Amino acid sequence: MHGVDCPVLSRPASPSKNSKSGEVLMRFFKIILLVLACLWAGSVSAGQNGTGEVYDLGTVQVMEKGDGEEMTLTPDMDVIRVDDYDKPGVPQNVVDLVKDLPIFDFRGATDLVPDDDTIYMRGFQSKRFVTAMDGLTLRKSGGRKSSHIVDYALLPTWMIEEIEVLPGPHSALYPCKAIGGVLNLKTRTPKRYETGKPDVNLSASYRSYNTQNHHVDLHGGKEAFIYDAGVQKYHTDGYLRHNRADILTLYGRAGYVQENGGYVTLASSFTDADRQIPVTNDPKDPKCGYDSDYPTVKYADSRFYDSQGPTWDKIAKSFNTSVLQPSPWGTWIFAAMYSEENRDRAYDELDGTDGSWETKWRQWSAKLTNEYEISAGHELTTGLEMAELYDGYGDCAGWTNTYDDHLRVRTWAAFGQYDWDITPYLNLRAGLRYENLKAWVNNESSSTGTRFITGREEWITRHWDQFVPKSFLTWDMGHLAKWLRDTSLSAGVSRIWRAPDYHGDLNPQGRPAGAWLDPEHGMGYDLVFQRRLLKDIQFKTDFSFYEIKDFIAYNYGFSNKNPGPAGQEYKDKKLNLEKVWRKGVEVSLNGHLFDPLYFYVGYAYVDFDNRGGEPSGEQALSNRAKHRVNAGVKYDVLENTRLLVDYKYQDNQVVQNAHEDPPGSDNWSFTETRISAYNVVDVAVEQTLFKEYKGMRDAKIKLFATNIFDERYENEDGYPATDRTIGVAFSIGF
């Protein structure tokens, strides 16, 4: 048998199960509301901060968090401290941490095999939110059988010190495509070392399905000169049929740290990832050679059989530099990155011929920022950012007209952001970003060399630019009454603008749809209420409304010009929808109920509404769960024994399927496919063997179980999510 017992799974769902899940959710919310009411009353009567120091976080006074705290909430940002973040299981990459926040929707075929763009942020795919490293956006032209914008398998957690999550489009410091927000990964801050002895950390874990995650990292230096190095080896046999993965990641950094805190670093990373693609495993399909050791996957979802041996293999490498320099004219921050990736989509056609083809990506980007404090309560941040994205083909079986290393996107931006304490209780962050983007649309078939749009050049150039204002206002309400101390109300009002900036917009399925598209534009509004309730318990709720005009959507099944008349070919392969409304609510609550018990609770609601009535819009904006709940506790049962419990709930995810009724009438009706609601619980017991012993430190062993109640569910339509797994992990430092 393959790992632990794997029952045959079909699409999970039954009305009775969904009703039960709804009842559980309602009880859960009633309990939370009761707890909130009690805590609010207690905080009003208490009046004072209690014990502990107070420090200024944004414009809101909150309790200082002690050792072991994992998350800080501010009106415009949530911060996860990676070293302190403890959860059941062992994270392979940063997605395994941020998917605990309900604003992130994990959309991978399986959580055992990390891949590209496996999360949505606030209901938006990777093309509408930013993933950044030390403030510099991770970019790629992407596309080709997936979005391929960010491959999260390349981002192990031990490289990262903090994860900043900025919901919404309200920061001028990041590209305008950040409609859903920003996921900024901050690498470890360079620091001076007094001795030459490095800090070394080792960890090893083993989990069901022969899933192994081993790594070693070290950080050291001598006075001003510092270095970091690490290696991670990940392997899994996979839960789905033909879904084995082997991923090796190497990382190194060297730098110089000045006494005033300034530094310069050079870093490099290398990843060799071999990943198989899940294949059909359907007892009703005689072609697949059904294997009962694996769950059911239909051909309509996988599009491959085991005999075809499909893989996604990759070699990726990156080089980056980071400079921070304090000066009389403010703090200068410079970051630059060059990276290369290839992805080999290797498989055999059903007739046995080679159908594989390889894509190569190359990109560079740079960002220069100056942070200048004009006077107390007045800070100005200005900067420039630029990037060039290239792509091309490697070996492509049967294709005769491929191109190599062509510039696809060139973008640059200038930005300014003014942080102003208008009064001791009122802060305004006003920003303006100018973004200039040029894109090249390929107008030739890679297989035949024929022109798609007659009368147009081989590479069609598109050029867009725009000034985009941003704002975020925070009112500290503590001056109104004593019981409103540590309470704030914030409002973000910002313009939305996004130009087509990746292969999936410019050349979906190889077709030149980008020749006809216009940029998205609109307005985004967030209203945020935050309050410290008791001790370090923080409560935050965010109401958001976004109106996006000319929203770009696939129009494959509804196109009248595919290819279309001469000179108009593929004009509606992708479409600018007239108007889209996105509404959302997010609630966060975390802190200590009492000293050994830390908890967090999060809820997210999202709803997309196609206001123009286009059938492609109804389809494109579906397949998103409206309600998500994440919760967890971390309880120190004994001095060196910790219990960890995580809970996740997601309601029904409804896919709208359009049909012409009658055929050829251009009248459309819709049927629904439902991905059922689910509740998943993960648990772990972590034992600290010793904190210090003969030069060793923090030796821990963790026993964990994921999906402990063996819930049958799906993260992505057609692919059963991993069943119950059991594992053990060991870590130690020197």
Secondary structure, DSSP 8 states (H G I E B T S, - for coil): --SS----------HHHHHHHHHHHHHHHHHHHHHHHHHHHHHHHH-S--SS-EEEETTEEEE---TT--EEEETTEEEEEGGG---SS--SSTHHHHTTSTTEEE--S-TTS--BS-EEETTB-GGGSEEEETTEE------SSS--S-BGGG--GGGEEEEEEEESS--TTS-TT-SSEEEEEEE-----BSSS--EEEEEEEEETTTEEEEEEEEEEEEBTEEEEEEEEEEEE--SSTT--EEEEEEEEEEEEE-TTS-EEEEEEEEEEEEEE----B-TT-TTS---TTS--B-HHHH---GGG--EEEEEEEEEEEEEEEEETTEEEEEEEEEEEEEEEEE-B-TTSSB--EEEEEEEEEEEEEEEEEEETTEEEEEEEEEEEEEEEEEEETT-SS---SEEEEEEEEEEEEEEEEEETTEEEEEEEEEEEEEEEEE-B-TTT--BSSTTS-SEEEEEEEEEEEEEEEEEEGGGT-GGGTTEEEEEEEEEEEE---SHHHHSGGG--GGGT---EEEEEEEEEEEEE-STT-EEEEEEEEEEEEEEEEE-GGG-S-SS-STT-TTTTSEEEEEEEEEEEEEEEEEEEEETTEEEEEEEEEEEEEESS--HHHHHHT-S--SEEEEEEEEEEEETTEEEEEEEEEE--EEEEEEEESSTTS--EEEEEEEE--EEEEEEEEEEEEEEEETTEEEEEEEEEEESTT----EEETTEE----EEEEEEEEE-
